[in-house]
Amino acid sequence: MFSIERLYNSACSYAANSIRIQPIFMSIIFDHYKTLKKLDEQEKSRQLKLDDIKPIN
C-alpha cells in the first residue's frame, strides 16, 4: 500500500502540521483520488463506445 504513496510523502512532509501520520494519510488519499479519476475516465470512455453501438433490429 505504501509503495506508490511514498512518492508523495516527501511533498506532504513539508506541511505546517507537526503530526507525522497526517502526510502519510494525505499521500494515500491523493493516490487513491488519482486512481479513481483514471477509472472514471475509463468508464466514461467505455460508456461512450457503448452508446455509439447501434442495436440490430
N, C-alpha and C positions, 0 to 999 in steps of 0.2 A: 504494500500500500504506500510506503514511503519512498519508493524508488523514483518516481516521476516528480512527486511533490517536493522532493529535496531540492530540485532546481529552483523552486520559488521561495524556499526558506531563507536564503540569503537576502533576497529583496525584502521579505517581510520582517526580517530580524532588525532592520533599521527603523522600525516603527517606534513611536514615542513611548509605548507601553513597556513596562518592565516585566510583565508576565511572560514567562518563557514558552508556555504551551500555546499561547494565542497565535503567534506567527505560523506554527505548525498546523493548527486548525485552519487558519486562513488560506494557507497554501493548498491544503487538501480540498477545501471548498472551491477554491479557484480552479483547480484541475478538474474537479467534478463538473463545474459550470462549463468549462471549455468542452468537455466530453459530451455533455447534454446538448450544447449548442450544435456540435457536429452531428449528433444523432438526429436532432430536429431538422437540420438542413437536409440530411439524407432522406428522412421520412417525407419531407415536403417534395423533394425531387422525385421520389418513388410515387407519391400521390399524383404529381403532375403527369408522369408517364402513364399511370393507370387511367387518368382522365382523358388522355389522348386516344386510348384504345376504343374503337367503336364496336359495339356489340353486333354480333351476327344475328340477323332475324330469320 
